[in-house]
Amino acid sequence: MFLTMIVEADKNDAASLVRDLTALNLNTIFVTCSNGDDAMEYLTSTEKEMDVFFINTKLPTISGYELAGKIRNHKKYAYTPIVFLAGDNVNRLQTFQKYHCYDVIESPSYENIIIEKVSFLLHSVDARKKAWEKKKTVKFSAREGDVFVDVSNIIALEVVGKDCMVYTTNKTYLLPRKTMYETLGDIDEPYLVRCHKSFAVNVLHMTGLTKKRRNLWEVIYDREDYEVKCLVGGAYYDSVMKYYEKLIDSNRAVENT
């Protein structure tokens, strides 16, 4: 299940959009707001985290672009997909560069265009959420004693000397005299992939790679507050990308039916 926020002043257009998105038969919950102020109030008062935003650029009180800027200022929404619903004559390049949006739908009527333009996006989000929901825990013999860790919270592993570091979303564990091979076997998670002789990355936390030099990349995480540096070596690049593309493309066949 994932959460979709729709910010649309026209109630009929909002209802039509919900109807079109519901036709994709995905397990999603819709949160609708009629203006940017209400949207920001909801986002700052709830512990729930939105997975996708649909924002009309013409809103009362503040514009859809201003709202998108406010949303981007929250670290947890730095990379969350935003789809703008706009009129004609939109400077698409400038909009993409400034707000890092997924798409701009330039039409006063969104029926059919929604299916065509965002089906792949929503199916990809759905696949990612389903992978997260298959949670399991693993027991580690860490330096401080036995600990149980939610596998979905592991973002990376690193070999340091004869020890293995387990980096999670909220804590780091040192596993004395533990190899990368043994640790990966204990976790047994297909999306936790060896990416370097010293690193493994949880692809579910990855949004891309940035090239450092020839045959060396650094992982871009789904949250900016992860300070763990994780490198991808040339020998492991294809393997990492295979799992990453498998994750985001897992429902591509559905889109084409």
Backbone torsions as a table, in degrees:
resi	resn	phi	psi	omega
1	MET	NA	135.9	175.7
2	PHE	-134.0	162.4	-173.4
3	LEU	-107.1	131.6	179.0
4	THR	-120.9	123.7	176.5
5	MET	-99.5	129.6	176.0
6	ILE	-114.8	122.8	177.5
7	VAL	-114.6	104.3	-172.4
8	GLU	-147.9	123.7	-176.8
9	ALA	-71.8	-33.1	-178.5
10	ASP	-83.9	114.8	-176.6
11	LYS	-61.7	-36.2	179.7
12	ASN	-66.8	-42.3	178.2
13	ASP	-65.7	-38.3	178.7
14	ALA	-63.4	-44.0	179.4
15	ALA	-64.7	-38.8	179.0
16	SER	-65.0	-39.6	179.3
17	LEU	-65.9	-43.0	176.6
18	VAL	-59.2	-42.1	-179.7
19	ARG	-63.7	-43.2	-179.6
20	ASP	-65.6	-41.9	-179.0
21	LEU	-71.3	-35.0	177.3
22	THR	-62.8	-30.4	-179.6
23	ALA	-65.2	-14.2	177.7
24	LEU	-76.6	-7.7	176.1
25	ASN	59.5	43.6	176.8
26	LEU	-106.6	156.7	-177.7
27	ASN	-85.7	79.2	-176.1
28	THR	-126.8	149.9	174.8
29	ILE	-112.0	134.8	-177.9
30	PHE	-101.8	135.8	171.2
31	VAL	-117.0	118.1	-177.4
32	THR	-111.6	136.9	176.7
33	CYS	-132.2	148.1	-176.3
34	SER	-94.6	-9.2	178.7
35	ASN	-155.6	167.3	-175.5
36	GLY	-67.3	-35.9	-179.6
37	ASP	-62.9	-44.0	178.4
38	ASP	-64.0	-38.3	179.9
39	ALA	-63.5	-46.1	-179.7
40	MET	-66.8	-37.0	178.0
41	GLU	-62.5	-40.9	179.2
42	TYR	-66.2	-45.8	-176.2
43	LEU	-63.7	-34.2	-178.3
44	THR	-86.2	-11.9	-176.8
45	SER	-106.5	-5.7	-177.3
46	THR	-114.9	151.2	174.7
47	GLU	-85.7	-12.9	178.8
48	LYS	-69.0	145.3	-177.8
49	GLU	-116.0	125.1	179.9
50	MET	-70.1	147.1	178.8
51	ASP	-104.5	-24.7	179.9
52	VAL	-149.3	145.1	175.2
53	PHE	-120.8	135.6	167.9
54	PHE	-116.7	117.9	-172.4
55	ILE	-128.6	123.2	172.6
56	ASN	-74.4	133.8	-176.6
57	THR	-71.3	-23.1	-179.5
58	LYS	-104.6	97.1	-179.0
59	LEU	-124.2	154.2	173.1
60	PRO	-71.4	162.8	179.5
61	THR	67.9	-67.1	175.2
62	ILE	-131.5	151.5	-177.7
63	SER	-74.5	164.7	177.1
64	GLY	-62.2	-33.0	178.2
65	TYR	-67.2	-42.6	177.3
66	GLU	-62.2	-41.1	178.0
67	LEU	-61.6	-44.0	179.2
68	ALA	-60.1	-39.4	177.7
69	GLY	-62.4	-41.6	178.2
70	LYS	-65.0	-41.3	179.4
71	ILE	-63.6	-43.4	-179.6
72	ARG	-64.2	-23.3	179.4
73	ASN	-71.7	-14.7	175.0
74	HIS	-86.6	126.2	-175.3
75	LYS	-56.4	-38.7	-175.9
76	LYS	-70.4	-14.8	179.1
77	TYR	-111.0	17.9	-177.8
78	ALA	-61.8	-30.8	-176.7
79	TYR	-123.0	7.9	-179.4
80	THR	-67.0	132.2	-177.6
81	PRO	-60.1	133.3	174.7
82	ILE	-121.2	129.5	174.7
83	VAL	-113.9	121.0	178.1
84	PHE	-88.6	136.7	173.3
85	LEU	-105.3	110.3	-169.4
86	ALA	-132.1	168.5	174.2
87	GLY	-84.3	-157.7	-179.0
88	ASP	-81.3	172.0	173.0
89	ASN	59.3	44.0	176.6
90	VAL	-91.3	134.9	175.0
91	ASN	-79.6	92.2	-172.3
92	ARG	-63.7	-44.1	-178.1
93	LEU	-60.7	-46.6	179.6
94	GLN	-63.2	-38.7	-179.9
95	THR	-66.0	-43.7	178.7
96	PHE	-62.4	-44.3	-176.3
97	GLN	-67.2	-39.0	-174.6
98	LYS	-80.8	-38.8	-173.0
99	TYR	-112.8	-3.9	178.9
100	HIS	51.5	45.4	-177.5
101	CYS	-80.9	162.8	178.7
102	TYR	-78.0	-42.1	-179.3
103	ASP	-163.2	162.6	173.3
104	VAL	-123.0	119.5	179.7
105	ILE	-99.7	108.8	-174.2
106	GLU	-96.1	84.0	179.7
107	SER	-164.8	140.4	174.4
108	PRO	-74.4	-13.2	178.5
109	SER	-125.3	121.0	-170.7
110	TYR	-95.9	-5.9	-177.6
111	GLU	-59.9	139.3	-179.0
112	ASN	72.1	-41.8	179.1
113	ILE	-63.6	-37.4	177.9
114	ILE	-58.8	-49.6	-178.3
115	ILE	-58.4	-43.1	-176.5
116	GLU	-67.9	-42.1	-169.4
117	LYS	-93.3	-29.5	-172.5
118	VAL	-119.6	3.8	179.4
119	SER	-58.7	-46.4	-179.6
120	PHE	-61.2	-43.6	179.3
121	LEU	-57.5	-51.4	-174.7
122	LEU	-68.4	-36.8	176.0
123	HIS	-65.6	-34.9	177.6
124	SER	-67.6	-43.0	177.2
125	VAL	-62.2	-41.8	179.1
126	ASP	-61.2	-42.3	179.5
127	ALA	-63.8	-41.4	179.3
128	ARG	-63.8	-43.2	-179.3
129	LYS	-66.2	-39.5	178.8
130	LYS	-63.2	-37.6	178.4
131	ALA	-65.6	-38.2	178.5
132	TRP	-65.2	-35.9	-173.2
133	GLU	-72.4	-16.3	177.2
134	LYS	-84.3	65.3	-173.4
135	LYS	-79.8	148.6	172.6
136	LYS	-150.6	160.6	178.8
137	THR	-115.2	156.5	178.1
138	VAL	-132.2	144.0	179.1
139	LYS	-95.4	128.1	177.0
140	PHE	-117.0	144.8	169.8
141	SER	-94.4	87.0	-176.3
142	ALA	-88.2	173.2	-178.7
143	ARG	-58.8	-34.9	-178.8
144	GLU	-87.0	1.7	-179.6
145	GLY	122.6	-172.4	179.9
146	ASP	-71.2	133.3	179.6
147	VAL	-134.2	150.5	175.4
148	PHE	-111.5	126.1	-173.9
149	VAL	-122.7	133.6	173.5
150	ASP	-69.2	119.1	-175.5
151	VAL	-58.5	-35.2	-178.8
152	SER	-66.1	-18.4	179.4
153	ASN	-86.6	-8.8	178.8
154	ILE	-77.1	125.2	-179.4
155	ILE	-103.6	-27.0	-179.3
156	ALA	-167.4	161.4	172.7
157	LEU	-123.5	150.7	176.7
158	GLU	-144.5	133.2	174.1
159	VAL	-87.2	124.8	177.8
160	VAL	-126.5	104.2	-175.7
161	GLY	65.4	-123.3	179.2
162	LYS	-98.6	6.6	-177.4
163	ASP	-112.0	164.8	176.3
164	CYS	-122.2	127.6	177.0
165	MET	-93.7	132.4	176.0
166	VAL	-111.0	112.5	-179.0
167	TYR	-97.3	123.3	177.9
168	THR	-116.3	178.7	-177.6
169	THR	-65.9	-19.4	-177.1
170	ASN	-134.9	-2.7	-177.1
171	LYS	-161.3	158.0	176.0
172	THR	-117.1	134.1	179.5
173	TYR	-117.3	136.3	174.5
174	LEU	-102.1	123.3	178.4
175	LEU	-104.4	105.3	-175.3
176	PRO	-65.1	137.0	174.6
177	ARG	49.9	48.1	-179.8
178	LYS	-124.2	128.4	-179.9
179	THR	-84.8	163.1	175.7
180	MET	-61.0	-44.2	-178.5
181	TYR	-58.5	-44.6	-179.8
182	GLU	-66.1	-41.6	-177.6
183	THR	-66.8	-43.0	177.1
184	LEU	-62.1	-37.3	177.6
185	GLY	-65.9	-39.3	178.8
186	ASP	-65.0	-39.6	-176.9
187	ILE	-75.9	-42.9	176.1
188	ASP	53.1	54.2	179.3
189	GLU	-120.8	116.8	-174.9
190	PRO	-60.2	-29.1	-178.3
191	TYR	-85.9	-2.8	172.4
192	LEU	-93.7	105.1	-164.6
193	VAL	-117.8	135.5	172.1
194	ARG	-62.2	127.4	-175.7
195	CYS	-126.8	-2.4	-176.6
196	HIS	-168.2	161.5	179.1
197	LYS	-61.9	-21.4	-178.9
198	SER	-113.3	-4.9	-173.0
199	PHE	-133.9	154.5	166.3
200	ALA	-136.1	145.9	-177.4
201	VAL	-124.5	143.7	172.0
202	ASN	-85.9	107.3	-174.7
203	VAL	-61.0	-23.7	178.6
204	LEU	-66.0	-18.6	177.1
205	HIS	-100.0	4.2	-173.1
206	MET	-101.6	137.0	175.4
207	THR	-116.3	-4.1	178.9
208	GLY	163.0	-174.3	179.1
209	LEU	-131.4	147.4	172.5
210	THR	-118.9	132.2	-175.3
211	LYS	-78.0	130.3	178.8
212	LYS	-95.6	-46.0	175.6
213	ARG	-163.1	-173.4	-177.5
214	ARG	-58.3	127.5	177.1
215	ASN	62.1	28.0	176.1
216	LEU	-147.7	126.2	179.2
217	TRP	-127.1	161.3	174.6
218	GLU	-119.8	139.8	-177.1
219	VAL	-72.4	136.0	169.4
220	ILE	-100.1	123.2	-176.9
221	TYR	-90.2	167.9	179.9
222	ASP	-78.4	-4.8	174.8
223	ARG	-137.8	138.6	-176.8
224	GLU	-72.7	-20.4	-175.1
225	ASP	-83.4	1.4	172.2
226	TYR	-79.2	117.0	-175.5
227	GLU	-96.8	3.6	-178.4
228	VAL	-74.8	126.2	176.8
229	LYS	-90.4	123.7	-178.7
230	CYS	-128.6	124.4	-176.1
231	LEU	-103.0	151.0	176.7
232	VAL	-119.9	119.7	179.5
233	GLY	-88.8	159.6	-176.7
234	GLY	-58.0	-35.1	-178.3
235	ALA	-69.0	-19.5	-175.9
236	TYR	-110.1	-5.8	-173.4
237	TYR	-55.9	-49.5	-176.4
238	ASP	-62.4	-38.3	180.0
239	SER	-66.0	-44.2	178.8
240	VAL	-61.8	-47.2	-177.3
241	MET	-67.3	-29.9	177.6
242	LYS	-61.2	-45.7	-179.8
243	TYR	-72.4	-35.5	178.9
244	TYR	-65.3	-46.0	179.5
245	GLU	-68.7	-33.1	176.4
246	LYS	-62.8	-38.6	179.7
247	LEU	-65.1	-51.7	-174.3
248	ILE	-79.2	-18.1	-178.1
249	ASP	-105.7	6.7	-170.2
250	SER	-60.1	-24.2	-179.3
251	ASN	-112.2	19.3	-179.6
252	ARG	-58.7	-36.1	-179.3
253	ALA	-62.2	-33.4	179.8
254	VAL	-64.4	-40.4	-178.5
255	GLU	-61.8	-34.7	-175.0
256	ASN	-89.6	1.2	-179.9
257	THR	-82.1	NA	NA
